[in-house]
Amino acid sequence: MEVKNLRVELEDRLILEDVSFGLRSSEIHVLFGPNGSGKTSLISAIAGLPGYRIVSGRIIFMGEDITGKSVEERARLGIGVGFQTPPEVTGVKLVDLLKLCLGKGSEDEFSAEEIRLIEHFRLQGFLNREVNVGFSGGERKRAEILQLLFLKPKVMLLDEPDSGVDVESLKIIAGEIQRYIESSGASALVVTHKGDILDYIKAKYGCVLLNGKLYCFMNPKRVYEDIKREGYEGCIKCQMKGEEKW
């Protein structure tokens, strides 16, 4: 996937300015940034969510310009999103949603690998409960990532998969994301505030999104250490925008 000179407005306010990057097969990239910097907006614009108006620039996916395509069309092409706060879905059992993600009918059985994933995500006791209703933050995140893995996307856009989860849940989530990327040839863009997830995934690049612009294309652990030491503003002072491109 390539994002070229993307400028995005939300409610007539420019929120992303000339954003460019690329994601190759089997790569994970990490995006850091403070609250309000535009991280969720970038994921939403790539996914085609309503309200995010692309003023200029293009999104190329698998060689095809998808800038004008709907969210449904992009999803069918293989763009999957893991949301920061997965919503409750009343009236729908988790087991039925998981089978829908897999393209199975209600009477179809899970395969051995699918059962392994359900058990590894510690969700076997949640299958007959309504989706996310009464779930803790970690349970919601595990269920969200499991649904996404069952959809088998070509690109995973993950909005803070490490927020609100304990260490054990983070290891499960990050480990299965890494396993999927390596086995499928898919790619992932991981948005995070923290660097803990870097202990469990093999990210190639990291960068900072600040005031709607991208900075600091380099080793993600180095970026995170600079952020901890200097803050976001200090981190980008020594970098020229676009010095290293994804």
C-alpha positions in Angstrom: 0.0 0.0 0.0 1.2 3.5 -0.8 -0.2 6.8 0.6 0.9 9.7 -1.5 0.7 13.4 -0.4 -2.5 12.8 1.5 -4.4 15.9 2.8 -7.5 15.2 4.8 -10.3 17.4 6.3 -12.7 16.6 9.0 -15.6 19.0 9.5 -13.9 21.5 7.2 -10.7 21.4 9.3 -7.4 20.2 7.8 -6.2 17.4 10.0 -3.6 15.6 7.8 -1.1 17.5 5.6 0.8 15.9 2.7 1.2 12.5 4.4 3.2 10.0 2.4 4.4 6.5 3.2 4.4 2.9 1.9 3.8 -0.5 3.4 5.4 -3.6 1.8 4.4 -7.2 2.1 5.3 -8.8 5.4 6.2 -5.5 7.1 5.0 -3.9 10.3 5.4 -0.2 10.8 4.7 1.7 14.0 3.1 5.2 14.3 3.6 7.2 17.4 2.0 10.5 18.3 0.3 12.5 21.1 -3.5 12.7 21.5 -5.1 14.8 18.8 -2.1 14.4 16.4 -4.2 12.7 13.7 -3.3 9.0 14.1 -6.8 7.7 14.3 -7.8 10.1 11.5 -5.1 8.6 9.2 -6.4 5.1 9.8 -10.0 6.3 9.3 -9.1 8.1 6.0 -7.2 5.0 4.7 -10.2 2.8 5.6 -12.6 5.2 3.9 -14.7 6.0 7.0 -17.4 8.6 6.4 -16.6 12.2 7.4 -12.9 12.1 6.4 -12.7 14.0 3.2 -9.6 13.5 1.1 -8.7 17.0 -0.3 -5.8 15.8 -2.3 -3.4 12.9 -2.7 -4.0 9.2 -3.4 -4.1 5.9 -1.7 -2.8 3.0 -3.8 -3.6 -0.5 -2.7 -2.3 -3.6 -4.5 -1.6 -1.4 -7.5 -5.1 0.1 -7.6 -6.1 3.6 -6.8 -8.7 3.3 -4.0 -9.0 7.0 -3.1 -12.6 7.2 -4.3 -13.8 3.8 -3.1 -16.2 3.2 -0.3 -15.4 1.7 3.1 -17.1 -1.5 2.0 -15.1 -1.8 -1.2 -11.9 -1.2 0.6 -12.7 -3.9 3.2 -13.5 -6.4 0.4 -10.1 -5.7 -1.2 -8.4 -6.7 2.1 -8.1 -3.6 4.3 -8.9 -4.5 7.9 -9.2 -2.1 10.9 -8.8 -2.8 14.6 -10.5 0.0 16.5 -9.1 1.7 19.7 -12.4 1.2 21.5 -14.4 -1.7 20.0 -18.1 -1.1 20.4 -20.8 -3.2 22.0 -23.0 -5.1 19.5 -26.2 -6.1 21.3 -28.2 -9.0 19.9 -25.2 -10.6 18.1 -23.3 -13.4 19.7 -19.5 -13.5 19.4 -19.6 -17.0 17.9 -21.9 -15.8 15.1 -19.7 -12.8 14.4 -16.6 -15.0 14.3 -18.2 -17.4 11.8 -19.4 -14.5 9.7 -15.8 -13.2 9.6 -14.7 -16.7 8.4 -17.4 -16.9 5.8 -19.0 -19.9 7.7 -22.7 -20.7 8.2 -24.1 -20.9 11.7 -24.0 -24.7 11.5 -20.4 -24.9 10.4 -17.7 -26.0 12.8 -14.5 -24.2 13.6 -11.3 -25.8 12.3 -8.5 -26.9 14.6 -6.5 -23.8 13.9 -9.5 -21.5 14.5 -10.2 -23.3 17.8 -6.5 -22.9 18.8 -6.8 -19.1 18.2 -10.1 -18.9 20.2 -8.5 -20.7 23.1 -5.2 -18.7 22.8 -7.1 -15.5 23.0 -9.0 -16.9 26.0 -12.4 -16.4 24.5 -13.9 -19.8 24.6 -16.1 -18.8 27.5 -17.4 -15.7 25.6 -18.7 -17.3 22.4 -22.3 -17.3 23.4 -22.2 -13.8 24.9 -23.2 -10.6 23.0 -20.2 -9.0 21.3 -18.3 -6.9 23.8 -21.3 -6.6 26.2 -19.8 -6.6 29.7 -16.3 -7.3 28.3 -13.3 -5.8 30.0 -10.9 -3.6 28.0 -8.5 -6.5 27.4 -11.4 -8.9 26.5 -12.7 -6.4 23.9 -9.2 -6.0 22.4 -8.6 -9.7 22.2 -12.0 -10.3 20.6 -11.4 -7.4 18.1 -8.0 -8.7 17.0 -9.4 -12.3 16.7 -12.2 -11.1 14.4 -9.6 -9.2 12.3 -7.4 -12.3 12.0 -10.4 -14.4 10.9 -11.1 -11.9 8.2 -7.6 -12.5 6.8 -6.8 -8.9 5.6 -3.9 -8.0 3.4 -3.3 -4.8 5.4 -4.1 -4.4 9.1 -4.6 -0.9 10.4 -4.4 -1.2 14.2 -5.4 1.7 16.4 -3.7 1.3 19.7 -4.0 -2.5 20.1 -2.0 -2.1 23.3 -4.2 0.4 25.2 -6.2 -0.9 28.1 -4.7 -4.4 28.1 -2.6 -6.2 30.6 0.8 -7.7 29.9 -0.5 -11.2 29.2 -3.1 -9.9 26.8 -0.5 -7.7 25.0 1.7 -10.8 24.5 -1.2 -12.7 23.0 -2.4 -9.9 20.8 1.1 -8.9 19.5 2.3 -12.5 19.2 -0.6 -13.5 17.0 -0.3 -10.3 14.9 3.4 -11.1 14.2 2.5 -14.8 13.5 -0.1 -13.7 11.0 2.1 -11.2 9.2 4.9 -13.7 8.8 2.6 -16.6 7.6 0.4 -14.6 5.3 2.6 -11.9 3.7 0.2 -9.2 4.9 1.4 -6.0 6.4 0.4 -3.8 9.4 0.4 -0.2 10.5 0.3 -0.1 14.3 -0.7 3.1 16.1 0.6 3.3 19.7 1.3 5.7 22.6 3.6 3.2 24.3 6.5 1.1 23.2 5.7 -2.0 25.1 4.3 -3.7 22.0 7.7 -3.4 20.4 8.9 -6.2 22.7 6.6 -8.6 20.9 6.5 -7.5 17.2 9.2 -7.1 14.6 8.5 -3.6 13.3 10.7 -2.3 10.5 10.0 1.4 10.8 8.6 3.8 13.2 7.7 7.5 12.9 5.9 10.3 14.6 2.7 12.0 13.5 2.6 15.5 14.9 0.3 18.4 13.9 -0.9 16.3 10.9 2.6 15.7 9.5 4.9 12.7 9.6 8.5 12.8 10.9 11.4 10.6 12.0 11.3 7.5 9.7 13.7 5.1 11.4 14.1 2.2 13.8 11.0 2.2 16.0 12.8 1.5 19.2 15.1 4.4 18.6 12.1 6.7 17.9 10.4 5.6 21.1 13.6 6.1 23.2 13.9 9.6 21.7 10.3 10.4 22.6 10.8 9.2 26.2 13.9 11.3 26.5 12.9 14.5 24.6 9.2 14.4 24.2 7.5 14.5 20.8 8.6 18.1 19.9 12.1 17.3 21.0 12.2 14.0 19.1 11.5 15.7 15.7 13.9 18.6 16.1 16.9 16.7 14.8 15.0 15.2 11.9 14.1 16.6 8.5 10.7 15.6 7.3 11.0 12.9 4.6 14.6 12.2 5.3 13.9 8.5 5.3 10.7 7.2 3.5 8.7 4.1 4.2 
